Amino acid sequence: MSTNSTTLVARSLAEVPAGRCFRIKKVHGHGEIRQRLIDLGFIKNEVGTVIREALLKDPIEVELKGTHFSLRRSEARLIEVEVID
């Protein structure tokens, strides 16, 4: 894991703590779920924020391009991101 003052690498959106911003690097997965995420705006280089987590940590609320989404952790694991400040 590489770190510097502005970027901290994370493996998936599911690992980003609440309140942190992220940049999408790649959407993994196949078929309908991958296409649905892309259609919703989860595309390379988009910047978003993890707003909060549910009580049992699933689902998570994410803000992307002014829209709020709730994602299951299993879906968030398909989105490779880097955490930004």
GIDAJO-V574726 format. One record per run of one state. SS is the DSSP state (alpha for helix, beta for strand, coil for the rest). FROM is the first residue (numbers start at 1). TO is the last residue. If there is no record, write none. Layout:
BEGIN
SS_FROM_TO ; SS_FROM_TO
END
This chain:
BEGIN
coil_1_2 ; beta_3_3 ; coil_4_6 ; beta_7_9 ; coil_10_12 ; alpha_13_15 ; coil_16_20 ; beta_21_27 ; coil_28_30 ; alpha_31_40 ; coil_41_46 ; beta_47_53 ; coil_54_59 ; beta_60_64 ; coil_65_66 ; beta_67_71 ; coil_72_72 ; alpha_73_76 ; coil_77_78 ; beta_79_84 ; coil_85_85
END
